[in-house]
Amino acid sequence: LAEIVRTVLATGTIDVLNTTIGDGGASYARAIPSYRYGEAPNIPAVARLREAVPVGVPVIGVGRIVSPSVAESVLASGTCDLVAMTRAHIADPDLLAKVRGGRAHRIRPCVGANVCVNRKLAGYPEISCFHNPEVLREAELAVRPAEAPRNVLVVGAGPAGLSAAETAARRGHNVTIVD
């Protein structure tokens, strides 16, 4: 592999090196690691590649990098110049805004269930997400203002009650919560 990368880089036509491992099929678990592999399991292979081949272009680290802290540590180690966090952004499209705003604790995590990828592999035309049911349905599920505001009573301040109260308030209703 190192010799192939060395040869390709020597052409001078490569501007960035994406380090995806495998191509699906038999290598699916390595190409798109699930929760069984922990976070950033492919980064050690990227480090070995960089030791074997002088890489003069930016290197993108990929493979279940889902938390900002791990992404930062991978970048700080010098193993990669960039990190890809595709599934993390599917789970929470506001990930970067939350980090920048000091609200990293509010990030909806990618848990590595791989529902997003498995649906595509099963032939569905769209992806989905275990933690973000709105993915690709944002317009359809958008909260719209109510035609006429009403008084809404929500009984119970558990997760479902608070979510219902939030949605009603976002639609413009006057909400009272009783727990």
Order of alpha helices (4+ residues) and beta strands (2+ residues): alpha-beta-alpha-alpha-beta-alpha-beta-alpha-alpha-alpha-beta-alpha-beta
